[in-house]
């Protein structure tokens, strides 16, 4: 918009007619009258004036049904404008006076869009307006798009009667502020937003939608609307409109298209006015099942195993907005089928669930989490849900309930599953009590699903080793299309790490072990990390690597020469050498097979160091990425039903690479096309007073080769790298496979190919 549009018009007309601008303005009331009198070229004058004024020139009407639907006819005729075009955030109108601030505010208020002006003559504006609104009453297709119609679909419900419209709804038609608020809420609900943000800024009031966890700009309103808009939202949610200098929280209930929705409203005083956030709670979310959460099959099975418990404590952890409440409600729906008495304590109650007693915390009245829990214990509950464990008192009562025959579900804010156990200990709960009560922990994040309509796939190039994605793996790439509103994503899915309280995990927690140690023990029992869960979903094409990186943190890159997660070696130790590396003359014990077989010095505590076992990680390269062979041990062997790689002991006088070829043939019937040596891991056998070495190999086999299991195994599967990492029972196997990906993930070993490759 410009300060004065008359000067550019007079100047353009003066150029066209050769008459001074001052003379023209003194003779004619408007430049449009002078233009008609001199017969000047209207299009040329408008184009020149628009260029001088810094606005666009309106050449034709555009016949935009969306713009016409947004701008009511009475506003168009009142301010002498014609609708040209519109988007979700702006509307363009033709005007002959683009300097009119009242017109800009009024149209922005009526449409809920940022106003863009284009210069046109009054004659053309009149023609375009008449054509745009011709036979308006007989055009229901446009009427359906009008803001008033959209708002009329939104009904305000009283708290006590879901079917009764609130008093504000009946007056909505005569109040522009009411219509605007209703339309903003309707648009947010229609867009699938979980939150609607109304943020006053210096240039205007910005409305944003949080869709699939990401904020998107929806529209910008004139700044003058802010106070009136905030007051209307406060009225709807039962807040005090006179209070503007302190935060307030309220609730409302609306219905859109027959669908009932709860709204949680929060106001916050800010530098440019009150910021408002409206959380949209779809009541149907309470009916979502665990199967609808998007868990992978392995994760779903572990969660199901948790819910089979009849007593104890189950925790769900994650940041705000990670779906913790939805997961808990889905779990309650499943537990409810047992015919049990379920009582919840929440702040606030997000969803109402039939057949479950839900208690709202009211701290001002003394009804805290702890006070409510004490009363609930006298209500003969079978299952208790505590919205959040916030303090020691609540934690103590919740754990006591779980130890006295009740199943207790709750949430904590921690980064991962293992940290939840140590957080309870930090609150002052004895570690032995936590270990005894805890049945399991679910750490959760939500990822956006890639839009199937515009998604494409590309093979992975040279990935960073810590991503654990082999070169050539087909990865989804987000595109843009109308189906996903140009975002590339549609909907969300959950990635989880599910920690089960096995005896080993219980011992680790009871001993006061740090979170890292608890996590390591849990991974040895089959738990996969959030990152591993996410990588599996990327490889299967459900989401993108960039989306995973936005939500989850990848593991630290392994230090060359030692497995990920290994302890830091002492100063001066440069890591294990390759089996085929030349001896270091300065090293007293070169790291080689020969040195490994050397007896220790006389009088040493350990009498022997030798190569004892070999592990072979069998890889089948495929266009969609590696497939890793995992085998399940038979029930009549040691470690029955455990999943492992090819594993065996060296025979007397046998070289490690020969042993790898032999074990591969005996246990799988496969023949390696390429063989690499990748790891050397020492372990101590007390009974033999010896340190033995396990040598790890990577064997690449033909894609069509058939597996013929030996007697020690009863089943096998070809899994992705992420799935194999989660399946292996032993931590050293996972570490070794990570080393394989690090060293030969790009397809070969690069600069060290000649050192690591056997053949």
SVG drawing of the C-alpha trace seen along z (x, -y; Angstrom):
<svg xmlns="http://www.w3.org/2000/svg" viewBox="-31 -24 92 106">
<polyline fill="none" stroke="black" stroke-width="0.4" points="0.0,0.0 1.2,-3.6 0.8,-6.8 -1.0,-8.7 -2.1,-7.1 -3.4,-10.3 0.1,-11.6 1.1,-8.5 -2.2,-8.6 -1.9,-12.3 1.7,-11.8 0.8,-8.9 -2.0,-10.9 0.3,-13.9 2.7,-11.7 -0.1,-10.3 -1.7,-13.7 1.2,-16.1 -0.7,-18.3 0.9,-19.2 -0.3,-17.1 -1.0,-20.2 -3.3,-21.6 -5.1,-18.3 -5.7,-18.0 -7.0,-21.6 -9.4,-21.0 -10.8,-17.5 -12.1,-16.0 -10.5,-12.6 -7.8,-11.3 -10.4,-8.9 -12.6,-11.8 -9.6,-13.4 -8.7,-10.1 -12.2,-9.9 -12.1,-13.5 -8.8,-13.2 -9.5,-9.7 -6.3,-8.5 -5.4,-4.8 -6.7,-3.4 -4.6,-0.2 -1.4,-2.2 -2.2,-4.8 -3.2,-2.2 0.0,-0.2 2.2,-3.3 0.5,-4.5 0.6,-1.0 4.4,-0.8 4.9,-4.2 2.7,-3.2 4.4,0.1 1.3,2.3 0.2,4.5 -2.2,3.6 -5.5,5.5 -5.8,6.5 -8.8,8.9 -11.1,10.1 -9.7,13.6 -13.1,15.1 -11.8,16.7 -14.6,18.6 -12.5,18.9 -12.0,15.1 -15.6,14.4 -16.7,16.9 -14.4,15.3 -15.5,11.7 -19.2,11.0 -20.8,8.8 -21.9,6.1 -18.2,5.5 -17.1,5.5 -19.8,2.8 -19.3,0.8 -15.5,0.3 -15.6,0.4 -13.4,3.4 -13.7,6.6 -12.3,10.0 -9.5,11.2 -7.7,14.2 -7.1,15.9 -5.1,18.5 -5.2,19.9 -3.3,16.9 -4.2,13.9 -6.8,12.3 -6.2,10.0 -8.8,7.3 -9.0,4.7 -9.4,1.1 -9.1,-2.4 -7.9,-3.8 -5.2,-1.5 -4.2,-4.0 -7.4,-3.4 -6.4,-1.8 -10.0,-1.4 -10.8,0.7 -7.7,2.9 -8.7,3.5 -12.3,4.3 -11.6,6.7 -8.9,8.5 -11.3,8.7 -14.2,10.1 -12.0,12.7 -9.4,13.6 -6.7,13.1 -3.9,10.7 -5.1,8.1 -3.3,7.5 -4.4,4.5 -4.3,4.3 -5.0,1.0 -8.0,0.8 -10.5,-1.9 -13.9,-2.3 -15.6,-1.3 -13.8,2.0 -14.3,2.7 -18.0,2.2 -18.1,4.6 -16.1,7.2 -18.2,6.9 -21.4,7.3 -20.2,10.4 -18.7,12.0 -21.9,11.7 -24.4,12.2 -27.3,14.4 -25.5,15.0 -28.7,16.4 -28.9,19.1 -25.3,20.3 -25.2,22.7 -21.8,24.0 -20.3,20.6 -22.5,20.2 -21.1,23.3 -17.6,21.8 -18.6,18.5 -17.1,17.8 -20.5,17.5 -21.5,20.9 -18.3,22.5 -18.8,20.9 -22.5,22.0 -21.3,25.6 -19.6,25.0 -21.9,25.3 -20.9,24.3 -22.0,26.9 -22.7,26.3 -20.6,28.4 -23.6,30.1 -25.5,30.9 -23.5,31.9 -26.5,31.5 -27.5,28.0 -26.0,25.0 -24.4,22.4 -25.8,18.9 -23.1,17.5 -24.0,19.6 -27.4,18.1 -26.0,14.6 -23.2,15.5 -24.9,14.4 -25.0,10.7 -21.5,10.3 -18.4,10.2 -16.0,11.1 -18.1,14.2 -18.1,15.3 -14.3,14.7 -13.5,16.8 -15.8,19.6 -14.2,19.6 -10.7,19.8 -11.7,22.7 -13.5,24.4 -10.5,24.0 -8.1,25.4 -10.4,28.4 -10.8,29.0 -7.1,28.9 -6.5,31.6 -4.7,29.3 -4.0,30.4 -3.5,26.8 -4.5,23.3 -2.0,20.6 -3.1,16.9 0.0,14.7 -0.1,10.9 3.0,9.5 4.1,6.1 2.7,6.4 -0.5,8.2 -2.1,11.2 -0.6,14.5 -2.7,17.6 -0.8,20.9 -1.9,24.5 0.1,27.4 -0.4,30.2 1.3,33.6 3.5,31.9 4.8,29.0 3.5,25.4 2.3,24.0 1.2,20.4 -2.5,20.3 -3.3,16.6 -2.4,13.1 -5.1,10.7 -4.9,7.0 -3.4,6.1 -6.5,4.2 -8.5,7.4 -6.4,8.9 -8.1,7.6 -11.6,8.3 -10.6,11.8 -9.0,12.6 -12.2,11.4 -14.4,13.6 -12.2,16.7 -12.3,16.0 -16.0,15.8 -16.3,19.2 -13.9,20.8 -15.3,19.3 -12.4,17.0 -12.4,13.4 -12.2,11.0 -11.1,8.2 -7.9,10.1 -5.2,9.3 -2.0,9.2 -1.9,12.8 -2.2,16.2 -5.6,18.0 -6.7,21.6 -10.2,22.6 -12.2,25.2 -14.9,25.3 -16.8,27.9 -17.9,27.5 -19.4,29.7 -18.4,29.5 -20.2,31.6 -21.7,33.7 -18.3,34.4 -17.9,33.3 -14.6,31.8 -13.1,30.5 -11.1,27.3 -8.4,26.4 -7.7,22.7 -4.6,21.0 -3.9,17.3 -0.5,15.7 0.3,11.9 3.0,11.1 4.7,7.9 2.2,7.2 -0.9,8.6 -2.3,11.8 -1.2,15.0 -3.9,17.7 -3.4,21.4 -6.4,23.6 -5.7,27.3 -8.2,29.4 -9.1,32.7 -10.9,35.1 -13.0,37.3 -12.5,40.1 -8.9,40.2 -10.1,42.0 -11.4,44.8 -8.0,45.3 -6.6,48.8 -3.0,49.8 -3.1,51.3 -4.0,47.8 -1.0,46.2 1.3,47.4 3.6,49.6 5.8,52.1 4.7,55.7 7.7,56.5 7.0,53.4 3.3,54.1 4.1,57.6 6.3,56.3 3.7,53.7 1.1,56.5 3.3,58.5 3.5,55.5 -0.3,55.2 -0.7,58.8 0.6,57.9 -2.0,57.8 0.0,55.7 3.0,53.5 4.0,50.1 4.0,49.4 5.5,46.0 5.2,44.1 7.8,41.5 8.5,38.8 8.3,35.0 5.0,33.1 3.1,34.0 4.7,37.4 1.4,39.3 1.8,40.5 -1.8,39.9 -3.2,41.5 -1.0,44.6 -2.2,44.8 -5.9,44.5 -5.4,47.2 -3.9,49.4 -6.8,48.7 -9.3,49.7 -7.5,53.1 -7.3,53.6 -10.9,52.7 -12.0,55.8 -10.9,57.8 -13.9,56.5 -11.9,54.5 -12.5,51.3 -10.4,48.5 -9.9,45.1 -7.8,42.3 -6.3,39.1 -5.6,36.5 -4.7,32.8 -6.5,32.1 -8.9,34.9 -8.1,34.9 -10.6,37.5 -13.7,38.9 -13.9,42.7 -17.2,44.5 -17.0,47.1 -13.9,45.5 -14.0,43.2 -11.9,40.1 -10.9,37.6 -9.8,34.1 -7.0,32.7 -7.9,29.4 -4.9,28.2 -6.6,25.0 -9.2,27.2 -6.5,29.5 -7.3,32.4 -3.7,33.1 -2.4,36.2 -1.3,37.6 -4.6,36.8 -6.7,38.3 -4.5,41.4 -5.1,41.9 -8.8,41.7 -8.8,44.0 -7.1,46.7 -10.3,47.0 -12.4,47.3 -11.5,50.9 -9.6,50.2 -7.9,52.8 -6.2,50.5 -5.1,46.9 -3.9,44.3 -1.9,41.4 -1.7,38.6 1.9,37.7 4.3,38.5 5.5,35.0 6.9,35.3 8.1,37.8 4.8,38.0 2.9,39.1 5.7,41.5 5.6,43.2 1.9,43.7 1.9,44.9 4.6,47.4 2.9,48.5 -0.3,49.1 1.6,51.2 3.1,53.3 -0.2,54.1 -1.9,55.8 -2.8,52.9 -1.8,52.2 -0.6,48.6 0.0,46.7 1.6,43.3 3.9,40.9 7.3,39.3 9.2,36.7 12.5,38.4 14.5,38.8 14.5,42.6 13.1,45.6 16.1,46.4 16.2,42.9 12.7,43.2 13.9,45.8 16.8,43.6 14.4,40.6 12.3,42.3 15.5,43.0 16.4,39.3 13.0,38.5 14.1,40.3 12.4,43.7 14.7,46.6 16.1,48.4 15.1,51.8 11.5,50.6 11.6,49.3 13.0,52.6 10.4,54.6 7.4,52.5 8.4,51.8 7.0,54.0 8.2,52.0 8.7,48.6 7.6,47.3 9.6,44.4 7.8,42.9 8.0,40.3 5.8,39.5 7.0,39.3 5.1,37.9 4.2,40.4 5.5,39.6 2.7,38.9 2.2,41.9 0.8,39.7 4.0,37.7 6.7,39.8 9.6,41.0 12.5,43.4 16.2,42.9 19.1,45.3 21.2,44.3 24.6,42.9 27.5,42.9 25.7,42.7 27.3,41.8 28.0,45.1 25.9,44.2 22.8,44.1 23.1,47.9 21.8,47.8 23.7,49.6 24.6,48.1 22.0,48.7 19.1,49.0 16.0,47.4 15.0,44.5 11.7,42.5 12.0,38.8 9.1,36.5 7.5,34.6 4.7,32.0 1.1,32.4 -2.4,31.1 -3.2,34.3 -0.7,33.4 -1.1,29.6 2.4,29.4 4.0,30.6 5.1,34.1 3.6,35.8 0.2,37.0 -0.6,38.5 1.8,39.8 3.2,43.1 4.8,44.0 8.4,45.2 9.1,46.7 11.6,48.4 10.0,50.9 12.0,51.8 10.7,55.0 11.7,55.6 13.5,58.9 15.4,60.3 18.6,58.8 17.1,55.4 15.6,55.6 19.1,56.4 20.6,53.5 18.0,51.1 18.2,52.4 22.0,52.1 21.7,48.4 23.2,48.7 23.2,45.6 20.7,45.3 23.3,46.2 24.0,49.5 20.3,50.3 19.8,49.6 22.6,51.9 21.1,54.7 17.7,54.1 19.1,54.2 20.7,57.6 17.1,58.7 15.8,57.6 15.0,53.9 15.7,51.7 16.4,48.0 14.2,45.2 16.7,44.7 16.6,48.3 12.8,48.3 12.8,45.2 15.4,46.6 13.2,49.7 10.3,47.5 12.5,45.5 13.7,48.6 10.1,49.9 9.2,46.6 6.8,45.2 8.8,42.0 12.0,40.2 15.4,40.1 15.2,36.3 12.0,36.7 13.7,39.2 16.6,36.9 14.1,34.1 12.6,36.2 15.2,38.7 19.0,38.4 21.2,40.9 23.8,42.9 27.2,41.4 29.5,42.4 31.7,45.3 35.4,44.5 37.6,46.2 39.1,49.4 36.5,50.0 32.9,51.1 30.1,48.5 29.4,48.4 32.8,49.9 34.8,48.3 37.4,45.8 40.9,47.4 43.7,46.2 46.2,43.6 48.7,45.0 46.4,47.8 45.6,47.3 42.9,49.9 43.1,53.5 45.0,54.1 43.7,56.1 44.6,59.7 46.6,59.0 48.3,55.7 52.1,55.7 53.7,56.1 54.6,53.0 58.3,53.2 57.7,50.8 54.8,52.8 55.8,55.5 52.8,57.7 51.7,57.2 47.9,57.7 47.9,60.7 46.9,64.3 50.4,65.4 50.7,63.0 47.3,64.1 48.5,67.6 51.7,66.6 51.7,67.7 51.8,65.0 54.9,64.2 55.8,66.6 54.1,65.7 51.3,63.7 47.8,64.1 46.4,65.1 48.3,68.0 47.1,68.0 45.8,65.7 44.4,67.3 41.8,67.1 38.8,69.2 35.7,68.4 34.6,66.9 31.3,65.1 30.2,64.7 27.6,62.0 26.0,63.2 24.8,60.5 22.6,60.7 22.8,57.4 19.5,56.4 18.2,53.3 16.3,52.2 19.3,52.6 21.1,55.3 19.4,58.4 21.2,60.0 20.8,63.6 19.7,64.3 19.2,67.9 17.3,69.2 18.9,71.8 17.1,75.1 15.5,75.8 17.9,78.6 21.0,76.5 22.6,73.9 20.8,70.5 17.6,72.1 15.6,69.9 18.2,67.2 18.8,65.4 22.4,65.2 24.8,65.0 26.9,67.9 29.0,68.8 31.5,71.5 34.9,72.5 38.1,72.9 39.5,76.4 43.0,77.2 45.5,75.5 42.8,73.9 43.2,70.3 40.2,67.9 39.3,67.3 39.2,71.0 37.0,71.5 34.7,68.8 34.2,70.6 33.7,74.0 31.2,72.7 29.3,70.8 29.0,74.0 28.1,76.3 25.5,74.0 23.8,72.5 25.0,74.5 26.0,71.1 29.2,70.2 30.7,66.7 31.3,64.7 33.2,62.0 34.7,62.3 35.9,59.5 37.5,59.5 35.9,56.7 36.2,57.2 38.4,58.6 36.8,58.9 38.6,60.3 36.7,62.2 38.0,63.8 37.2,67.5 37.9,67.9 37.7,71.6 40.4,71.9 42.4,68.9 42.6,67.5 41.7,64.5 40.3,65.7 39.5,63.7 36.4,63.8 37.1,62.8 34.1,61.4 33.7,61.7 31.3,60.3 30.3,62.8 28.4,61.6 26.4,64.4 24.4,64.7 20.8,63.2 19.3,66.5 21.3,68.9 19.2,71.3 19.8,71.7 20.1,75.2 20.2,75.1 22.4,77.4 21.2,79.3 21.9,76.4 19.3,74.1 15.5,74.4 14.6,71.3 16.1,68.4 15.1,65.0 16.6,62.5 16.2,59.1 17.1,55.5 20.1,54.2 17.9,52.4 15.7,55.5 18.8,57.7 20.3,55.3 17.0,55.6 16.9,59.4 20.4,60.4 20.5,61.6 24.2,60.7 25.4,57.1 28.7,58.0 26.8,59.2 25.0,55.9 28.3,54.1 30.0,56.2 27.2,55.7 27.5,52.0 31.1,52.3 30.3,54.2 28.0,51.3 30.7,48.8 33.5,50.6 31.7,52.0 28.3,50.3 29.2,48.2 29.7,51.5 33.4,52.1 36.0,51.1 37.3,48.2 40.9,47.4 41.4,50.4 39.8,52.9 43.2,54.6 43.6,55.0 40.2,56.2 39.1,58.3 40.1,62.0 38.8,62.8"/>
</svg>
